[in-house]
Amino acid sequence: MFVLSAIIFLPMLGALGLLALPERKTKTIQQVALLTTILTFVVSLGLLFKFDPETYGFQLVERNNWIQSLGIGYRIGLDGISLWLVLLTTLLSVVAVACSLRVESRLRAFMACVLILETAMLGSFLSLDLVLFFVFFELTLIPMWLLINIWGGKNRAHAANKFLIYTFAGSIFMLIGIISLGYLHFQATGTMSFDIVRIQGQVAQGKLWTSAIAAEPFVFWSFAIAFLVKSPGFPFHTWMPDTYAESPIVGVILSSVMVKMGTFGFLRFCLPLFPDILPAQIPILVCLAVFGIVYGAAVAVVQPDMRRLMAYSSLSHMGFVLLGIFSLSSIGVIGGVFQQLNHGISAALLFLLIGFLAQRKGSTMLKDYGGLKATMPIFAALFLIAMLSSVGLPGTNGFVGEFLILLGAFQSAYANQFSIGLVVVGAFGAVLAAAYLLYMFQRLFYGEITDPENAKLADLTKPEIALAGILVVFVFWGGLFPNTFLKPMKVSVDATILMATNGVGRRPSWDNPETPLPFFRRKLSMAAQTPSHLLTPGTKRLIAHPGPGGRPPGAGGR
């Protein structure tokens, strides 16, 4: 009954247990931290058996009053969009703890920070209350700041403070938006509430924004700025290179999950809650996504440090995720949601392998390496797989995600939602990705061994191979059997798109998930029979440019 709460707070309980242990009991601290993450992952696997992929309503919902007078509650639930993000978080937390067992300085505090960060990320993905989401969203800042500032590189203080200032500043904008939505719900219903199910229900009926239509763009951008900072998206990305360069490897691995909180925020809040003004914002957001793709890839090409190269690579790849989400086509948004998972796996694998290399030599500069394929063949093979996944080679998970995103983006551009030239430029980013990743691989593994120390570097140990091998399995699983991941998310994604694009009275509602999605698709096809003032510009555009078979783009049958 309380399975979601158990998943969220098991890591926090583990962290409290660690703080009760003496610092000298290193082995016990390592065991408690690792067992806590493994137990959390095992419990989260149970969600796959409890989850119903045929409904777009939230499942396993838990509701309790928190600050009743203000309408703030402890409300959590699961849908097809958050399902895989929860499992990604619990999986990578196991990997992060397992690869940090060699940490010697303040081990107890280190592991406690990792576990608290896991709780904060899980709570963010499962929150159904705006204030609760904000609490978990902000909670990620504290352990991450500590991980960078205490266990980071030589410029760790600057990187930690930059990370904190940027992300906290973005959160202030979101807080303004949250308060605005709570007040608008009060105006519409007479009761204060921050429950996103209730708020979206008012949006679906056209009541929330009736008296505040002029404020809708400002509230939208208060959320969008916060999520662009977190993703990160261009031009709010400048905290990322320093953070990735100075973080301990565990921080970078978990950051590959934490940045998904930004793209998740767009899916959970910006699309369903602001349908009236969304069509006017889509071209701006698509431009930012494409700029991020190309700029990140172009800057990555000239980076001498592997971590900074991967930071700009992540900016580029998250640009693809944002492009898919903002395409508002079923294919594109599903591709964006899937690519969140893919990037989390491939980026974590690359950072894990870079961490193994740094542990052996203490450097992540490309100039310090060369010829490693002769001395570290297993490491080279695993690195090649991770690199090809990031490039998007057919057969790997990265190919499926990028293909769906570009297909959906071209479909939406054909419907005149934005310029097709933007999609062409974005596709060019995939070519640049191959350039900088192949350049990194060539510098690491080919050429002569100029440093005698490189000839003595040991190949990966069996535990290291096993740890990296877990992620390699998902690289090929996602590439060869993508429906394993795509099917559970499809209904939730389609419902979100209809919430964002349909007109008043024809939007699905989370508080009434019994109404099947085909009903809303049929209503959309009959939308021309309704008064034009009830239709959003996005709905009009979808009617004017129907997809194959007379359906609007992205509204394929189930």
N, C-alpha and C positions, 0 to 999 in steps of 0.2 A: 504493500500500500504506500509505503514511503520510500520506494526504490530510488526516486530521483534525489530526494534529500540525502539518502545514504551515499549516493555517488558523489554529490557535491561536498559533503562534510567529512567523508572518510579521510581525505588527505589532511584536512584541518585537525581532526582528532589525532592523526599520526604526528603532525607537527607539534601539537601540545604534549604528546607522549615523549617526543624527542627532547623537548625542553626540560622534561623532568629527569632526564638521564644525565649522569656525570659526563663531562667532556672527555674524560680519559677512556671511556668505554667506546672506543672507535668502532670495533667490530659490531657491537650491539646497535650503535647508531646507524651504521650502514645497512644492517639487516632489517631494522624497523622501517627505515625509509623505503628500501626496495620492496619489502613485503607489503607495505601500505599501498604503493603504486600498483603492484601486481594485483592485489585484492580489489582495488578500485576498478582496474581494467576488466577483471573477471566479472565483477558485478555489472559493469556497463555492457558487457557482451550479452547479458540477459535481455537487454532492451530489444535486440534483434528478434527474439522470440515473442516478446510482448507487443511489438509494434505492428499496427495495422496499416499497410500501405494504401488502402482504398479510401481513407478519409483524410480530409484536409484540416479537420479539427485537431486541437491539441489533445494529447493523450497522457495518461498517468498524471493527471493534473492534481496538484495539492494547493489548497487555498486556506489561509489563516489570516485573521486580522492582525495588523501590526500597530498602526496608528489610525484607529478607526475614524476618529474625528476628521482626519484629513483624507480619508479614502485610500490610505497606503496599506498594502497587505503583502504577506509572503505568498506569492503566487508563482508557481513554476509549472512547466509543462513541456512536452516534447512533440515535434512534428518532423516531417521528412527533411526539412532544411537543417534543423539542429541535430538530428540523429547522428550523422556521420562526423560532425564537428565534435560532438561529445566523445565519440569513439576515438577520433584522431587525438584529442587531448589526453585521454587516459593512456593510449598507446605510447605517445611520444613522452609522456611523463615517466613511464617505465624506462624508456631508452635514455632519457636525460639523467635519471638517478643512476642507472647502471653504468653510464660512461663517466660518472663523477666520483666513483668509489676511490679514486686516487687522491682526491682533495685532502689536504692535511691541515690547512689553516682553518680554525673555527668550523669544523665539520658539522657540529650539531646545528649551529645557526644557518649554515649553508643549506643543509637538507630541509630544515624547517621553512626556509624561504621558498625553496622549490615546491614543497607541498602546499604552502599557502597560495602560491601563484596558481597551482593547479585548481584549487578550490575556487579562486576568483574567476578563472576562465570558464570553468564548468557552470558556475552560477550565472555568468553573463549569457551563455548560450541557452540556458533553461528558464530565464526570468520571464514572467508574463506581467510584471508590474514595472512601470517606468522608473520609479524611485529605487526599487530593488535592483533593477538592471544598472542604474547609475552607481549604486553602492558597490556592486561586484566589479563594474567597469573601472572604478577608481581604485579598488583594492588591488588590482594588478600592478599599480604604479609603485606601491611600497616595497614588496619583495623584489621586483625587478630593479628598482633604484638601488637597493641594498646589494643585490648580486653584482651589479656593475661597479658600484662605488667601493666595495670591500674586496671583491675577488677579480676585478677586471685588470686591464693592462695599465701601462704607465700613465696614460691620459684618461684614466677611468673617472676621475672627479668631474672633468669637463663633460665627458660623454653622459655620465649619469644625470648631471644637472640639466643638460640640454634635453635629454629624454623626458625628464620630469616636467620641465617648463613647457615644452611643446605640447605634450599630451594633456597636461593639466589645463593649459590655456584652451585647448580644443574642447575639453569637457565642460568648461564654463559656458560655452555657447550651447552645448547640449542641455545643461541644467536650465537655462533660460527657456529652451524649447519645451522641456518636460513640464515646467511650471505653467507655461502657456497652455499646453494641452489639458492639464488638470483643470485649469480655470475655464477653458472652453467647454469641457464636459459639464462643469457646474452650470454654466450658462444654458446649455442645451437641455439638461435633465433636472437641474435643481440639486444635484448631489455631487460632491467632490469625489473624483476617482482617478487613479493612475493605472487602472487595469487596462491593458492594451486590447483585451478582448472586447470590453465594453466601449472603449473609445473607437475602435475600428467598426463596431456595430453602428455607432452614431454616424461615422463617416459613410458607411454603406447606405444608410438611409438619407444622407444628404443634410443632416441636422447639425453636425459639429461646426461646419464652416459657414453656415447661413449668415450669421451676424458678423463674421470676421474674415470674409473672403480676401480682403486686402492684406491681411496679416499672414495668410497662408504661405506665401513665398518666403517671408522672413523666418517663420518658424521652421519651414523645410530646410533652409540653409543653416539654421542653428544646429540642426542634427547633421546635415551633410558635411559641414566643416569639421565637426568632431570626428566623423567616420573617415573623412579623407585624411586627417592627421593620423589616425590609428592605422589605416590600411597598409602603408601610407600611399597617398595619391599625390600626383603632381598638382600644385607646387608646394605641398605641405610635408615633403619627404625628408627635409634636410637633417632631421634628428637621426635618421636611420643609419647612414654610413658610419658615424662615430660610435653609435650604439653597437653595431655588429662588429666593428673593429676592436672595441675595448671590452666587450662582454666576455665572461668565461664561456666556454663552449656550451654549457648547459643553458645559459641565458639565450644564446642564439638559437638553439634547437627549440626552446619553448617560445621564442619570439616568432618562429615560423607558424605557431598556432595563434599567438596573441594578435598578430596583424589581421587574422581572419575575423576578429571581433568587429573591425571596421566594415568589411564587406558584408558580414552578417547583419550589421546594423542597417545597412541600406535595404536588405531584403526584409528584415523584420519590421522596420519602422517607416523608412522613407517611401517605399513603394505602396504599402497598403493604406497609409494614413494621409497621403497628400495627392490623391488622384486628380483633383481639379486643376492643379498647376503643374503637374508632373510633365506633361508633353512639352511645355515651354522650357523646362530645365534640362530635358534629355540631351539636346544638341550641345549644351555647355558641358555637361558631365561626360559625354562621349569625347569631346575635344580634349578634356583633361585626361581621360583614360588613354587616348591615343598619344598625347604628348608624353605621358608617363612611360608608355611602351617604348617609344623611339628614343626619348632622352635617356632613360635608364639603360637601354641596350648600348647606346652610343658612348656613354660615359664608362660603362663597364669594360669596353674594349681597351681603354687606356689605363686601367687600374693596375698598379704593380703589386698590390696586396690582395691575397685570395679572399679575405673576409670582406674587404671593400668591394671587390668585384662581385661577390655574391650579394652584397647589400643592394647594389644597383641592378643586379639581375632580378632580385626580388621585387624591386620597384617596377621593372618591366613586366614581370609575370603577373603581378597584382593588377597592372594596367589591363592585361587581358581579362582577368576576372571581372573587373569593373566594366569593361566593354561588353562582356556577355550579359551582365546584370542589366545594364542600361539599354541593351537592344530591345528589351521587353518582348522578345519572341520566346516561345516555349523552348525551342532548340537552343537559343543563345543563353537564356537564363539557366537552363539545366546544365549547359556546358560551363557556365561561370561557377555554379554551385559545385559541380564535379571538380573543376580546376582548383577550387579552394583546397579540396582534399588532396589532389595530385601534387600541388605545390608544397603542401605541408610534408608529404612523404619525400619528394625528391630533394627539397631544400634541406630537410632534416638529415637525409642520408649524406648529402654533400658536406654539410657542416660537421657531421659526425666524423667523416673520413678526414676532413681538414683538421679536426681536433686531434685525431689519432696521430697525424703527421706532426702537428705542433708539439704534442707531448714528447715525441722522439727527438726533435731538434730545437724546439723553442722558437720557431719562426714560421710566419705565414707569407713571407715575401717570395714572389715567384723567382727572383734572381738567385735565391739561395738553393734552388733545386735544379734538377735535370738528370735524365738518364735513370729514373727510378724504376722503370719497367723491368730492368735487369735484376735489381736488388729486392724489389717489392712487387712481384708479379700478381699476387692475390689482391693486394691493395689496388694495383693498376686496373685489374679486371672489374672490381667493384666500383671504382671511381668512373670507369668508362660507362657502366650501366647507369649510374646516377646522372652522369653528364648527358647521355642519350635521352634519358627521361626528360630532363630539362629542355633539351633541344626539341623534343616532340617527335622522336623517331616512331614510325608505325610499329605497333606491337607493345609499346610502352604506354603508361597511363597519360603522359603528357600529350601524346598525339590526339587521343580521343577528346580531351578537354579543349584543346586549341582548335581542333577541327569543328566541334560543335559551336564554339564561340564565334568563329569566323563565318560559319554557315548561317547562324542566327543573325549576326550583324549584317551580312549581305542581304538577308531576307528583309530586315527592317529598313535598310537603306533603300531597297527596291520599293518599299512602301512609302518612301519619302519622309521618313521620320528624321533622318539626318543624311548628310552628304555621303555618297558611296566612296568619294575620294578619301574620306577619313578611314574607312575600313581598309582600303588599299594600302594606305600609309601604315596602319596598324599591322597589317599582314607582313609588311617589310621588316617589322621588329623581330619576327621569327627568324628571318635571315641573319639579322645582326646577332641574335642569340647564339646561333650556330658559330658565328665568327669568334665571339669572346670566349665561349666555352671550349671550342676546339683549340684556341690559342692557349688557354690555361692548361689544357691537357698536354699539348705539345711541349710547353715550357717545363712541366713537371716530369714527364716520363720519357722524353726523347732528348737526343743530343748527348754530348759527352759528360761524364761525371767530373766536374771541375773542382768540387770540394771533396777531399778524401773522406770527410765525415759521412757523406751521403752513401758511400760504398759500404758503410758499416751499419746503416739503418736496418733494423729488423723488420721483417714482414709482419702482417697482422697475426695476433695470437688467435687461438680457437674461440675464446669468449668474444673477442672483437669481431671475428668473422660471423659468429652467431648473431651478434647484436645488429650488425649491418645487414646480415642475411634476412632478418625479419622484415626490414623495410624493402629489400629487393623483391621479396615475395609480392608485396603490394604494388610495386612498380609494374610487374608483369600481369598480376591479377587484374588491375585496373585497365591495362592495355588489351588483354585478351578476353576478359569477361566483364566488360563495363556495366552490363545490365544488373549485375549484382549490386552495384551502387546507384545506378540510375533509376531503377524501378521504384525503390522506396521513397525517393524524393519527388517523383513526377507529379503526383496529385497536389502536393503542397506547393510546388512551384507554379503549376497551372492556376491554382486558386489565387496565389499572390499576384500573378499577372492580370487575372480578371479583376481583382480588387483595384489594381492600378489603372486599368484601361477602360473598364466598363462605366457606363453612366449611372446616375442615381437610380436606385431601385433594381439595378441589374448587377450589383456587386455581391459576390459571396461574402458571408460574414462568419467570423470565427465563433460567434455565439449561437449560430444556427447551422452547424456543419451537416445536419441531416439532409439539407437540400443538395442534390447531386450537382456536380459541375456542368454536365450536359444541359441542364436547365438554363444556366446562365449563358452558355454558348448559343443556345437557341434564341434566347432573348436578345443577344447581341445581333444575331442575323436579322431579327425583326425590328432593330432599333430605328430604322428609317421611318417606321410608323409612328414614332413618338415625337413630341414637340422638340425642335432643335435646341431650345434653351436648356433642356434637361441633359443634353449630351456634352461630354467633355470633348475638347479638340482631338484628344487621342482616339476616342471612340469614333468620331467622324472620319478620322484618317483611316482607321481600320476598316470602316464600312466602304470608304472610297477605293481602297486598295485591297480587296479580298485575296486570300491565299488560294491555293489549289482547292478545287471542289467547292468554292464559294465561301470557305471558312476564312476568318481573319488570320493574318500571320501569327503563328505560334499557338493557335487554338485547335490543334489536332485532336482527333478523337482518342478516347482512352482505350 
